[in-house]
Amino acid sequence: MGMNTQGRPTRMAENIQTGGYADTVSGSRGLDQAEPLIFERGNLEHCGVDLPEPRGTASRLGGLERQGQIGLPGLAEPETMRHYVRLSRKNYAIDLGLYPLGSCTMKHNPRLNEKIARLPGFADVHPLQPASTVQGAYELMGELAHWLMTLTNMPAVALSPKAGAHGEFCGMMAIRAKLDADGQTHRRRVLVPESAHGTNPATAVQCGFVCDEIPADKTGRVDMEAFKAKLGDDVAGIMLTNPNTCGLFERDIREIADLIHEAGGYFYCDGANFNAIVGRVRPGDLGVDAMHINLHKTFSTPHGGGGPGSGPTVLSDALAAFAPVPYVVKDGETWKMVEHAAEAEGEPFGRMAAFHGQMGMFTRALTYMMSHGSDGLKRVAEDAVLNANYILARLKHVMTPAFEGSCMHEALFDDRFLKDTGVSTLDFAKAMIDEGYHPMTMYFPLVVHGAMLIEPTETESKSGLDRFVDVLEALAMAAKSGESERFLAAPVHAPTKRLDETRAARQPVLRWTPDSGAAAAAE
Ligand SMILES: *Cc1c(COP(=O)(O)O)cnc(C)c1O
């Protein structure tokens, strides 16, 4: 194979292995540039900047200096810049188009949020600043806490958890602390519906509980008889999502709350889908004891690439005393941060994070709340539900809704409409990429065969939804009329073609080493 100095194939057809197109010499097509890994672009022997050798400075590291190469590719600033900008252009983003991932709530991030979060008084504060210099930031946290407690009708909130899953951890730790304080240490079984998000059982186990799965009934909701049969004096609680991950409201939620309380357990509600009911239903009125709120779902903050999430967790009267430190309180005219258990009124179970949480997300979420007002937030939930039902109504003649009736904020289809077409849910999703759409959530929830979960959110216009539905409708018809080839080959227009999914899952190559082949590293 001919290689250029960058180790890239110089003949056509081989470029595809480095994430490029097969039919050009460069691997680029038009202005969609092929981009190898930074280690292949750069060179370990070179440094990207010219620095003079330091003279006359004695090392004060006591012989601990690194002896070997640091192992970073040397690239100049423009080369580095281009590498990352090229990669970013291969990415799909909420600012580029519809992101219909069910359960994830990929709504528009309003620019007003960004503008407020960048005000120096919020953006430039440091967690170790003296309290007297960050009174405004503390007040903002107090105000956000007030909105969250009001919207949920819950008496306490821990702002520090940094994601939904981290909020689950916080809520379940509070439940565990309460059980332990009451001498209920034998209660270690947590009931989790089979449609639950994977983080629920993971959280329960992380907190030292064992999970017991509750089956779904044929309407996609908790099977009440199975639930009742599982109650007992070793039950610590239930983790329930409402609306659930099938996009359906758990109608028996009040009865579930009463039964779990009568049995001596607590009710953890996974609040990831709060965006479907915010302003209309207060979880505290439903008997919930703890619930996390994903600010990046319900309150429009960005889903940072695994980074700056925020999952405040509201707690009921029973659990409030166990809320983790730190938290802000108003002391006369001054705000202060309660940092240590000894200063706290209750019995904090501990601390969730080094500092107080994600200030940037707090600012964005409160901006979203205040720009909508309480009536506007109610409208958010109503429009999210309306948009999902519009999709369901327009597609149900060509795709197969998983359950009868209307939905909440997301429309769930199964793969019965693809039966005997030779096209799978995966193939269907890949064909959507060729059409310029990020696929919906696939194969989740697990209770539905070949699931396709579509969540449009309230921030899409009707014309945007119509264009999306037209594409899905056309694809469903194409699959049914035997055009399976275009699905099996898809995506053909994306920078990266169909991956070997099995190999990617079983043998993921997550780390570049000097001798890993370009192809393996890229794919
Ligand atoms: C998103 C989600 C979570 C986890 O939230 P993260 O912020 O991603 O950690 C938990 N449960 C459900 C139902 C979700 O949709």
The ligand as a Gaussian input file, in Angstrom:
#p B3LYP/6-31G(d) Opt

LIG

0 1
 C      -31.106000      10.910000      31.010000
 C      -31.719000       9.974000      31.971000
 C      -31.053000       9.609000      33.155000
 C      -29.618000       9.978000      33.462000
 O      -29.342000      11.322000      33.434000
 P      -27.873000      11.864000      33.091000
 O      -27.980000      13.319000      33.302000
 O      -27.592000      11.468000      31.693000
 O      -26.936000      11.196000      34.057000
 C      -31.722000       8.804000      34.044000
 N      -32.964000       8.355000      33.787000
 C      -33.622000       8.677000      32.656000
 C      -35.016000       8.162000      32.434000
 C      -33.026000       9.482000      31.703000
 O      -33.660000       9.780000      30.571000

